[in-house]
């Protein structure tokens, strides 16, 4: 039966669209109401720090609630909290500290749903008769497609409705996602749940991750890149659109071009990925996904050129998440899947709160152009391990989880 698998993809698309709308609306809202790059960076911290906390314990929460229940409750809570932001702003008023609290709670609630949907994917794809390479590519393609559509839509809606009203649309997407999962996805077998509390679950996931040098190296790369991406997406692109382009649609178009390229890249990888060497594919994809799109902004290229280069970077990025997912599903035993994915997500998100703060603070001191150059250099350095690391040779071998 393919219907549950397709329903999962659709629900995840709605949830991701909500995230994209929020990621674009919040920094523009803060810039519009405060005019401060530093306060925009602080808002980014309030957005990303709770994802680290939630991801750290999310695997154990998902284990206890079950994949479907965790996804539904996570989206319901996220949707209601997001709706509170425009409601307060348009009625009694919304102070900056209250906005930070709501952002913290909204992202605290969101991460377990992401973990739960990802953990459901292998079983639902097996039931649908879909190969894991195609299933992971489809899952990531839907994610990228939602970003491709959601980002330009957010730019237009910010100009048309304003960022506060955009958050109303954001809240509705989460409520629809919860409805789809509740109505269209059956309970997924989780395997034998390991005993212990939330700290035990986090410890089990981190212990497994620490013992796998390849996944540890991959997670370290993602930690740094997520830090950089957060600073670029939530601070630097908003500043670029405001100070250089003078139009919020530039913010949405750049983000959407990245998503559009990634959709194409994911489709190509899903079709031809089985014939490509995984290590070199991953290494080149990682390098091209980060360096060119930031460098072209730092060099002050015309906006159409920046848009085209960003789309090319997105195309390269399309192979990254499917390869990581194949690595995870192939090496993590099913009973540990939610806990290890939760631990990896927590680790991968650990640097994100610093990304927005670093981007905002560095821009205040050095200016936007030098900050973009600095980010480009770090993108380049963190892309090297697949080319020089010994553990990465294992990526070209068949990936099989131990029982």
C-alpha positions, 0 to 999 in steps of 0.5 A: 500500500502506497497511500500511507507513504504518500500521506507521510510525504504530503504531511512532511511537505506541509510541516516543512512549508510552515518552517520555511514561512516562519524562518523567513517571516521572523527575521523580517518581522524583527528587522521591521520592528527593531531595525537591529541586526543584533536583535535579529541574531538573538531571535535566531538564537531563540529559534534554534537553541530549543531545537537542540534541547528538543532533539536531545530528548526527542528520540526518547519522547518519540519512543514512548509516544509512538511515531504517529502520535509524536508527529501529530502532537508535535505539529498541533503544538507548533501550529497553536503556538505560531498562531499566538504570535499574530493574534497577540500582535494584532490585539493586545500587542507583542513585545520583543521578550514575549516573541522570544518566548513564543519562538522558543516554545514553538521550536521546542515542540517542532523537532520531535515531529521531524524525528518521528516522521523520519523514523517512520520512513523505512517501514512505510517505504517497505510496505509501499514497495519503494527502494530505500534509495528512492524513498530517501530521495523522495522524502528529501525531494519533498522537503526541498520542494516545500522550500522551493515553493514556500520561500518565494511565496513567503517573500511575496506574502511578506510584501503583500500581507506583512510578516505577522499575517504570514505567521497565520498561514504558517500555523495553519500548515502545521494543523493540516500536517497533524490532520493528515498523519492522524487520518492517513498513516497507520501505527508503525512498529517500533521494535523492542523499546529499550528500558530507561529514562530520557537521559538513558535514551540520549546516552544510548544514541550518543554512545552508538554515534561515538562508536561509528567513526563515519557517522560521527565525522558526517555529523560533525560536518553537519554541525558546522554547516548548520551553524553557517546555514542558520547565520546565512538564512536567518540573518545574512540573506535578510540583511542582503535583501534589505540593504543590497536588493531593497526588496523582501522578494530577493530573500524569498527568491534566493531561498527558493532558488536553493530549494528548486535546485535541490529538488532537481538534484534530488530527482537526479540522485534518486534516478542515478545515485545507485551508479555513482560512488557515494563518497566522492558524490557526497564530497563534491555535493557538500563542497558545491552546496555551500561555497559558491552561493555565499561567495557570489554574494560576498563578491557583489555579483549582479542579482541574476548571477547570484540567483543562478549560482544559488540554484546550482548550489541547491542542485549539488545539495540535493544528493546530501540528505539522501546519502546521509539517510542511506547511511543512517538506515543502513547502519542503525538497528531498528530498535535504536533508530529513533534514539540515534536519529534524535541524538544525531539531530541534537548534535547536528543542531548544536551549533545552530543557535550560535550561527545567527548570533555570530552572523549578527554580531560579526556583521555589526563589527565587520560589515555584511561583505566581510562576514560573507567572505568569512562564512565562505572560508569556513564552508570550504574547510568543513567540506574537506573530510570526505576527500581526506578522511580514512573513515569515509572510505567505508561509505563506498561499501554496502551499509548494513545495520547490525541486529 
